[in-house]
């Protein structure tokens, strides 16, 4: 199994910054992690991809966060980060860490709340 432990969510004013972290551990990733990413789900909306990063460092961002958010990872620590700058109220959501292991299994974190006030 795999455990994904997220941290860094909270309440911030519009224009502020937050940094999310997600550390993966467990037997399910003994062969390594391919893609790590962050998704978010706002009330009444579907879960959507925010950003993802491959083991080689290739990144992908939702258009709504390009230029404001930066995803990075530390392969040695099986940890992915999401630096969120210039936050907007529309960024308010529960943010979920996602991990695709080389075993072709997908794992999810428990979610961390990000609230951006006006």
N, C-alpha and C positions, 0 to 999 in steps of 0.2 A: 504494500500500500504506500501511498504518498500523502504527506501532510504539507499543506501550503499555509504558511502563517503570514498574514498581512498586518501591516502597521502603517501609521502615518496619516490616517484620515482625521477629519475634524471640521470645525467651523471656522470660516475665514471670510473676510470682507471682499467684495468685488475688487479686482485688481491685485489681490494678494497671491501668495504662493503656498503650495504644499508639496511634500515629497512622500510618495508612497513606496513602501518596500514589501517584498514578498520573498520569503525563503522557503525553498522546497527541500524536503527530506523524506527518506523512506526507501524501502527495497525496490519500489517500482521505478526508480530512476538510476539503478546501478549501471545501466548501459548509457546513461546520459539523457539530456533534454534537448530536443530539437528546437521547437518554437516556444517562447514564453511571451505572455501578453497580458494586457489589461482590457477588460470589458467594463461597461457600466450599464446600469438600469435605473432609469428615473421612474417615479410613480406613474402608472398607467401607460408606460412605454415598453417596447421590447428591448431586450438586452442587445447592446451594440458594441462592436469592436472600437476601442479607443486607439490602441497602438500594439504592435507586436515586434518581436526581435528574434532573429534566428541565432543559432549557435555561432555563426560566423560574423554576426553583427549587422546583418541587413535589417533595416527597419521599415515599418509600414505604419502610416497614421491615418486616422479619419480626417476628412477635410476640415471638420469643425475645430480640430485641435492643432492643425499644422501651424508651426511657428510659435506656438505657446507651450506645448508639452514636449518633453524629451524622454524617450525610453532608453534604458541602458541595462546591462546585466554583468554580473560577475560569475563567470562559468565555474570558477574554483569553489565558490560559495553557493552555487545553484540559487542565486538571488537575482531578482529583477527589480528595477526601480522605475518610478514614473515621476519625473519632475514636472510639476504643473505651475506655470506662471500665468500672469494676467487672467486670473480666474474670473469667470462670469457666472451669474446666477443660473444660466442654462447648463452649467457643468455640474450642478447639484444632482447627485445620484449615489447609489451604492456601487462601489467599484470592486470588481472581482478579478483576482489573479487567475491566470490560466496557464497550464503547462501541458505541452505535448511531448511525451517521452518517446524515445526511439523504439519502445515496445509497441508503439502506435496507440497507446492509451492516453486519454485526456483527463486531466485533473483540474479541480476548481477549488479556490479558496472560499472562505466563509463570507467574504465581503466586508468592506469597510465603508462607512458613510462619509461622504464629502458634501458639505453644505456651504454654499456661497451666498452670503447675504448682500443685499443692496446697500 
